[in-house]
Amino acid sequence: MGSAGLIARAVQHRIGSDPQSQGQQPLRVIEIGAGDGTLMLRLAHRFAARWPAVHLSLLDRQNVVSSSTQNEFKRLGWTVEVLCVDVLDWAAAPPTQWDIALANLFVHHFDSSQITVLFESLARCTDWFMACEPRRGRVPLFASRLLGLTGASAVTRVDAVLSVKAGFSGAELSELWPHSSSQWAIQEGAAGLFSHAFIASREMG
């Protein structure tokens, strides 16, 4: 779905458009629902030359980040911690602050009330959050049903259809982000061929 490229461009734009971050590196980054960490590793390869000392937190219920992946982060100069915790338990009391928070193909696994809890927590612990999710619509659904032509397994084909049906369209995520403050600039909409992107950025000043 091209998530790495979509997220990389958004992060690059965030850093480039924030006068306070010009020439600086995002020191603390967290991915929720990080899985095996390979998405962030692709991003690390893109950004390590500019941001060589990032502290990265990979949050998931299980630690499936291989030692080789962790070693590659270290080779790039990034410090990695794996947080093994249910994200809703973490959301009850996020322990620290992050410059950038990311989620890829993760938020659609939760219902609206759970997403609201998660978003309220993220709004407290970061100034910039991006979620890249499946886009719900006829074209993505049709494409998901063609995965069998690529040799995808039966499980993958079923999961793809279910993910699209559970995905987002319009401003559904924007409506769940905390509206108690006018400090946030929200962007939401179609991204790429089949993705739905949501970005919440705290406006400075």
LOLUMKOL-687260 format. One line per 8 residues: their letters; for each residue x, y, z of N, C-alpha, C. Coordinates in steps of 0.001 Angstrom, whole numbers, plus 500000, padded with zeros to 6 digits. Layout:
N
A) X Y Z X Y Z X Y Z; ...
END
This chain:
205
MGSAGLIA) 500811 498785 500000 500000 500000 500000 500846 501269 500000; 502161 501106 500036 503034 502274 499974 503045 503108 501236; 502762 502483 502379 502664 503235 503632 503963 503939 503982; 505094 503267 503791 506376 503859 504178 506613 505172 503438; 506334 505179 502142 506520 506396 501370 505577 507499 501801; 504303 507166 502046 503325 508162 502485 503733 508772 503820; 504133 507922 504754 504517 508416 506068 505806 509228 505989; 506767 508758 505210 508039 509471 505082 507830 510874 504531
RAVQHRIG) 506993 511003 503512 506739 512335 502932 506042 513252 503933; 505111 512689 504708 504408 513503 505691 505349 513958 506801; 506211 513059 507272 507181 513424 508309 508137 514484 507772; 508603 514305 506556 509512 515277 505950 508854 516646 505859; 507584 516674 505466 506860 517941 505367 506691 518576 506733; 506409 517747 507727 506248 518256 509090 507517 518949 509564; 508628 518306 509400 509886 518874 509866 510257 520104 509046; 510020 520024 507734 510398 521138 506871 509531 522362 507029
SDPQSQGQ) 508267 522170 507465 507348 523306 507562 507284 523922 508948; 507958 523312 509921 507949 523815 511292 509214 524628 511531; 509099 525962 511626 510306 526792 511803 511115 526398 513026; 510453 525921 514073 511166 525566 515284 511982 524297 515126; 511698 523525 514072 512408 522260 513907 513461 522325 512815; 513605 523470 512169 514592 523576 511108 515983 523266 511657; 516636 522311 511035 517980 521952 511441 518037 521077 512677; 516859 520695 513197 516839 519852 514372 516325 518466 513988
QPLRVIEI) 516503 517512 514876 516030 516162 514629 514903 515824 515596; 513943 515037 515155 512925 514583 516115 513547 513536 517030; 513759 513897 518255 514518 513031 519153 513729 511806 519601; 512407 511950 519773 511602 510857 520299 510475 510540 519331; 510445 509288 518894 509440 508822 517937 508826 507546 518483; 507498 507407 518357 506834 506179 518770 505927 505688 517654; 505945 504385 517431 504963 503759 516552 504103 502848 517412; 502795 503051 517369 501883 502175 518092 501405 501086 517138
GAGDGTLM) 501297 499869 517667 500984 498744 516795 502116 498473 515830; 503333 498475 516359 504523 498472 515509 504834 497125 514873; 504265 496038 515394 504564 494728 514812 506041 494404 514888; 506596 493984 513745 508003 493559 513740 508991 494701 513551; 508495 495934 513440 509374 497102 513364 509966 497384 512006; 509603 496603 510995 510254 496782 509692 509816 498059 508974; 508588 498523 509225 508171 499795 508633 509066 500916 509144; 509271 500973 510458 510114 502024 511003 511557 501871 510566
LRLAHRFA) 511983 500643 510322 513350 500457 509845 513519 501062 508456; 512509 500916 507609 512577 501556 506286 512645 503072 506426; 511872 503617 507366 511931 505058 507590 513280 505466 508164; 513840 504628 509035 515147 504934 509624 516214 505033 508542; 516159 504153 507560 517132 504212 506462 517003 505523 505697; 515792 506047 505606 515585 507308 504886 516090 508501 505683; 515918 508466 507014 516137 509658 507822 517388 509643 508677; 518070 508509 508776 519182 508403 509722 520297 509403 509439
ARWPAVHL) 520540 509699 508166 521618 510645 507850 521319 512028 508410; 520028 512405 508417 519646 513730 508912 519375 513696 510411; 518805 512602 510879 518453 512458 512290 519149 511221 512845; 520410 511346 513237 521202 510164 513603 521053 509698 515043; 520285 510406 515859 520242 510046 517281 518809 509949 517792; 517931 509366 517008 516530 509235 517384 516356 508156 518458; 515493 508448 519432 515063 507422 520394 513704 506917 519917; 513663 505660 519520 512467 505079 518916 511810 504103 519879
SLLDRQNV) 510496 504268 520065 509710 503332 520864 508784 502554 519926; 508848 501239 519995 507992 500371 519199 507010 499689 520146; 505735 500048 520035 504735 499568 520971 503860 498504 520328; 503744 497371 520989 502856 496305 520529 502609 495359 521699; 501573 494550 521589 501268 493621 522682 502314 492517 522806; 502960 492178 521698 503977 491136 521714 505273 491674 521117; 506378 491168 521596 507679 491553 521059 508035 490607 519913; 507826 491080 518689 508188 490281 517516 509257 490999 516696
VSSSTQNE) 509957 491936 517338 511040 492650 516671 512301 491794 516784; 512805 491351 515663 513951 490436 515674 515216 491149 516133; 516172 490358 516583 517449 490932 517006 518167 491582 515826; 518002 491023 514627 518662 491615 513461 518072 492983 513140; 516765 493133 513316 516138 494443 513100 516625 495442 514136; 516680 495024 515389 517160 495929 516428 518618 496310 516192; 519411 495362 515749 520824 495654 515481 520979 496636 514321; 520087 496543 513347 520170 497470 512213 519822 498887 512651
FKRLGWTV) 518839 499025 513537 518553 500347 514103 519800 500887 514807; 520429 500060 515592 521627 500486 516320 522735 500895 515364; 522872 500142 514265 523899 500476 513277 523662 501860 512690; 522395 502239 512567 522041 503549 512032 522139 504648 513085; 522393 504256 514332 522537 505242 515397 521271 505502 516183; 520218 504739 515910 518953 504938 516612 518883 504030 517842; 518421 504584 518951 518166 503811 520157 516734 503288 520109; 516571 501995 520357 515250 501366 520230 514829 500748 521552
EVLCVDVL) 513577 500991 521943 512967 500271 523046 511673 499644 522547; 511438 498408 522936 510214 497708 522569 509296 497719 523783; 508114 498302 523613 507141 498397 524691 506073 497328 524484; 506092 496298 525305 505130 495206 525199 503949 495514 526117; 502910 496086 525556 501751 496486 526340 500571 496651 525399; 499386 496374 525897 498172 496656 525129 498042 498163 524972; 497740 498624 523781 497753 500059 523518 496709 500797 524351; 495595 500155 524677 494582 500824 525485 495015 500932 526937
DWAAAPPT) 495791 499966 527417 496390 500093 528748 497417 501216 528746; 498218 501280 527683 499202 502356 527556 498509 503708 527494; 497383 503772 526798 496672 505038 526630 496139 505576 527946; 495935 504686 528900 495415 505136 530190 496408 506040 530919; 497698 505863 530640 498708 506688 531305 499987 506683 530487; 500017 507378 529317 501253 507420 528530 502387 508021 529351; 503523 507341 529451 504539 507712 530425 505439 508865 530032; 505441 509286 528792 506416 510298 528389 505879 511067 527195
QWDIALAN) 506709 511942 526653 506335 512761 525505 507135 512323 524282; 506493 512381 523117 507160 512069 521856 506986 513217 520883; 508003 513428 520066 507916 514467 519043 507006 514039 517902; 507058 512761 517584 506275 512214 516474 505687 510887 516916; 504396 510687 516627 503730 509412 516888 503108 508915 515587; 503226 507613 515344 502769 507034 514085 501962 505768 514334; 501045 505498 513429 500323 504225 513421 500100 503835 511969; 500374 502580 511653 500198 502100 510279 499320 500853 510285
LFVHHFDS) 498175 500939 509606 497251 499807 509484 496927 499228 510858; 496618 500098 511789 496410 499686 513179 495106 500212 513762; 494799 501485 513520 493658 502121 514175 492337 501467 513775; 492268 500915 512568 490991 500339 512109 490609 499072 512859; 491485 498570 513709 491162 497395 514510 490293 497728 515726; 490046 499019 515960 489338 499436 517161 488014 500104 516801; 487089 500084 517774 485814 500755 517536 485941 502231 517906; 484883 502992 517646 484950 504448 517800 485269 504869 519226
SQITVLFE) 484672 504191 520206 484924 504571 521596 486376 504309 521983; 486953 503223 521487 488356 502923 521779 489288 503898 521080; 488957 504262 519846 489776 505240 519123 489745 506587 519831; 488594 506959 520360 488487 508216 521104 489425 508224 522298; 489463 507127 523041 490370 507017 524191 491828 507124 523730; 492144 506411 522654 493507 506428 522130 493896 507831 521672; 493001 508500 520957 493288 509845 520455 493451 510849 521595; 492644 510721 522641 492787 511628 523781 494171 511483 524417
SLARCTDW) 494653 510249 524470 495985 510011 525030 497062 510592 524119; 496944 510352 522828 497941 510860 521885 497992 512385 521900; 496839 513015 522051 496801 514478 522086 497536 515033 523299; 497683 514202 524340 498411 514633 525536 499910 514393 525428; 500321 513406 524612 501729 512991 524684 502534 513292 523424; 501927 513911 522419 502698 514251 521231 502140 515509 520581; 502963 516158 519766 502526 517334 519018 502177 516991 517569; 502458 515738 517162 502213 515366 515759 501943 513876 515677
FMACEPRR) 500796 513539 515118 500408 512145 514988 499890 511883 513583; 500317 510753 513020 499815 510328 511715 499389 508876 511772; 498220 508600 511205 497753 507231 511024 497537 506993 509540; 498089 505902 509054 497889 505491 507665 497057 504206 507708; 495846 504261 507193 494877 503187 507359 494282 502766 506015; 493559 501646 505986 492866 501277 504746 491758 502294 504441; 491566 502580 503171 490475 503457 502756 489246 502619 502412; 488144 502941 503020 486906 502221 502751 486249 502793 501493
GRVPLFAS) 486000 501939 500534 485394 502407 499294 485320 501280 498283; 484641 501532 497196 484417 500489 496196 485705 500052 495516; 486546 501018 495151 487776 500667 494438 488726 499858 495321; 489020 500318 496559 489878 499495 497422 489278 498119 497690; 487956 498041 497847 487328 496746 498110 487473 495823 496911; 487277 496374 495728 487442 495571 494514 488875 495062 494394; 489836 495961 494667 491244 495579 494573 491601 494516 495602; 491024 494620 496799 491336 493637 497842 490865 492245 497450
RLLGLTGA) 489841 492174 496634 489304 490882 496213 490093 490277 495057; 491043 491035 494545 491883 490536 493458 493242 490048 493940; 493459 490079 495248 494772 489691 495766 495139 488251 495434; 494143 487426 495227 494435 486046 494872 495243 485937 493599; 495107 486917 492713 495858 486910 491458 497344 487136 491685; 497697 487677 492846 499117 487925 493150 499754 486749 493875; 498965 485719 494136 499493 484567 494868 499366 484682 496367; 498618 485686 496848 498446 485865 498289 497697 484683 498878
SAVTRVDA) 498000 484390 500135 497369 483259 500809 495898 483548 501080; 495161 482500 501423 493739 482648 501719 493529 483566 502920; 494396 483442 503931 494280 484288 505119 494482 485756 504752; 495498 486025 503937 495771 487397 503520 494614 487965 502716; 494031 487159 501847 492909 487635 501035 491709 487987 501898; 491427 487151 502878 490301 487437 503778 490589 488678 504606; 491801 488769 505155 492170 489914 505980 492091 491226 505196; 492493 491174 503941 492483 492392 503123 491068 492920 502947
VLSVKAGF) 490135 492029 502661 488739 492453 502486 488184 493004 503791; 488445 492324 504894 487957 492782 506191 488564 494128 506574; 489844 494314 506251 490511 495577 506586 489900 496739 505837; 489606 496532 504554 488981 497602 503772 487608 497945 504341; 486842 496927 504679 485507 497165 505232 485569 497888 506572; 486660 497665 507318 486827 498314 508616 487556 499650 508500; 487930 500038 507282 488718 501245 507073 487913 502515 507249; 488465 503609 506745 487877 504925 506992 487683 505694 505688
SGAELSEL) 486771 506645 505742 486565 507557 504621 486117 508898 505180; 486123 509905 504323 485671 511220 504763 486494 511749 505923; 485785 512276 506928 486438 512867 508098 486117 512078 509357; 486008 510770 509221 485585 509938 510349 486566 509993 511521; 487869 509998 511237 488844 510065 512314 488929 511465 512909; 488782 512477 512078 488816 513861 512571 487736 514092 513616; 486595 513459 513426 485484 513627 514363 485780 512999 515719; 486740 512086 515762 487079 511414 517018 488251 512065 517743
WPHSSSQW) 488977 512955 517060 490100 513638 517716 489546 514658 518707; 490204 514864 519856 489676 515795 520868 489425 517187 520293; 488260 517711 520567 487895 519028 520036 487827 520091 521130; 488439 519797 522273 488398 520748 523376 489347 521922 523169; 490196 521794 522171 491180 522850 521938 491251 523164 520454; 491526 524416 520150 491678 524831 518753 493138 524790 518320; 493979 524146 519113 495411 524135 518833 495786 523203 517698; 494873 522355 517259 495229 521298 516323 494825 521629 514895
AIQEGAAG) 495759 521376 513978 495461 521412 512546 495273 519967 512102; 494140 519677 511476 493795 518318 511107 493758 518177 509592; 494381 517107 509104 494297 516743 507695 493821 515302 507614; 492876 515044 506736 492388 513681 506583 491849 513484 505176; 492152 512334 504604 491627 512047 503275 492362 510903 502598; 491994 510677 501355 492601 509611 500568 494082 509886 500360; 494871 508812 500386 496315 508911 500173 496751 507720 499339; 497422 507991 498241 497805 506885 497373 496579 506227 496759
LFSHAFIA) 496733 504985 496335 495640 504293 495661 494587 503763 496624; 495014 503248 497783 494083 502537 498643 494139 502960 500103; 494927 503968 500419 495134 504339 501821 494302 505550 502217; 494107 505654 503515 493416 506795 504121 494359 507366 505178; 494693 508627 505062 495660 509243 505970 494995 510248 506892; 495434 510222 508127 494976 511184 509134 496191 511787 509808; 496259 513110 509859 497365 513797 510507 496810 514860 511441; 497254 514835 512697 496918 515869 513662 498202 516550 514091
SREMG) 498271 517852 513897 499487 518610 514172 499155 519777 515098; 499844 519814 516231 499599 520918 517164 500215 522192 516594; 499424 523217 516505 499908 524482 515969 500639 525246 517059; 501862 525654 516737 502692 526344 517707 502424 527845 517669; 502660 528494 518794 502538 529934 518840 501128 530400 519142
END
